[in-house]
Amino acid sequence: MFDAHFILLHVDSPAASARFYAELLGSEPLEQSPTFAMFALPSGVRLGLWSRHTVEPATAGSGGAAEIAMMVPSSEAVDAACSDWRKRGIAILQEPTDLDFGRTFTARDPDGHRLRVFHPFPEQA
């Protein structure tokens, strides 16, 4: 059966992206080199940041066409996370709002990758 263990983002500067995610996640990378950085997320999934200049095969894509979604324990936590991220200088693309699946906001990392924080409405949980 297929199971995802890694999220790999192609980034312009692994060092700059590693600083961004270290601050956001509150943890340092498990490994880091000039072309790659790897974080362990609390869920067990790994987040890899791979230089778009050295990834093989070469990438033609850029950030913003997909999202990393993070579920939080309440609608209030959505609002609090957005406020915290704004104070950190993270670009907010969508202010906290209620959509058909729950309360959510969307932000952008330095390479344009979308980060969605959400809490599902009870009927969706």
C-alpha positions in Angstrom: 0.0 0.0 0.0 1.2 3.5 -0.8 2.0 5.7 2.2 3.8 9.1 2.1 6.8 9.6 4.4 8.4 12.7 3.0 7.3 16.0 1.7 10.0 17.4 -0.6 9.9 21.1 -1.5 12.2 22.4 -4.3 13.6 25.7 -2.9 15.9 28.4 -4.2 18.2 28.4 -1.1 18.0 25.4 1.3 19.9 27.4 4.0 17.3 30.3 3.8 14.4 27.9 3.7 15.9 25.9 6.6 16.0 29.1 8.7 12.4 29.8 7.9 11.2 26.3 8.8 13.4 26.1 11.9 11.7 29.2 13.2 8.2 28.1 12.2 8.6 24.6 13.6 10.6 25.4 16.6 13.2 22.8 15.8 16.5 22.4 13.9 16.9 20.3 10.8 17.9 16.6 11.3 20.4 17.1 8.5 21.6 20.0 6.4 24.0 20.5 3.5 24.5 23.2 0.9 21.8 21.6 -1.3 19.4 20.0 1.1 17.8 20.2 4.6 15.6 17.7 6.4 13.1 18.2 9.3 11.2 15.6 11.3 7.6 16.7 11.9 5.7 15.6 15.0 3.5 13.3 12.8 6.6 11.3 11.8 6.5 12.7 8.2 9.8 14.3 7.1 10.0 17.7 5.4 12.9 17.9 2.9 14.1 21.2 1.3 16.0 20.4 -1.9 17.8 23.0 -4.0 15.8 23.5 -7.2 19.2 24.1 -8.9 20.5 20.6 -8.1 17.4 18.4 -7.9 17.5 15.5 -10.3 15.7 15.2 -12.6 15.5 19.0 -13.0 12.3 20.7 -11.9 10.2 23.0 -14.0 7.8 23.9 -11.3 7.7 26.7 -8.7 6.0 27.2 -5.4 2.3 28.0 -5.0 0.7 25.2 -7.0 0.2 22.9 -4.0 -0.2 23.2 -0.2 1.1 21.8 3.0 -1.9 21.6 5.3 -1.6 21.6 9.1 -4.6 20.8 11.3 -4.8 22.5 14.7 -7.1 21.7 17.7 -9.6 24.6 17.5 -10.8 27.5 15.4 -9.3 29.8 18.0 -5.9 28.1 17.3 -6.3 29.0 13.6 -6.7 32.7 14.5 -3.9 32.5 17.1 -1.5 30.9 14.6 -2.3 33.5 11.9 -1.6 36.3 14.4 1.7 34.7 15.4 2.8 34.1 11.9 2.0 37.7 10.9 4.1 39.0 13.8 7.0 36.8 12.5 6.7 38.5 9.1 5.3 35.5 7.3 3.2 36.5 4.2 -0.5 35.8 4.8 -2.3 35.0 1.6 -5.8 34.4 3.1 -7.0 35.8 6.4 -8.7 33.4 8.8 -12.1 32.5 7.3 -14.7 29.9 7.5 -14.9 27.7 4.4 -17.1 24.7 3.7 -14.6 22.3 5.5 -13.7 24.5 8.5 -11.8 27.5 9.8 -8.6 28.2 7.9 -5.9 30.7 6.7 -3.2 30.4 4.1 0.4 31.7 4.2 3.4 31.6 1.9 7.0 30.4 2.6 10.0 32.3 1.0 9.7 30.1 -2.2 6.0 30.7 -2.6 4.9 27.3 -1.3 1.4 27.6 0.3 1.0 26.7 4.0 -2.6 26.1 5.1 -3.6 26.0 8.8 -7.1 24.7 9.5 -9.5 23.3 12.0 -12.3 21.1 10.5 -15.9 21.8 11.4 -17.2 19.0 13.7 -19.1 17.2 10.9 -15.7 17.0 9.0 -13.6 15.7 11.9 
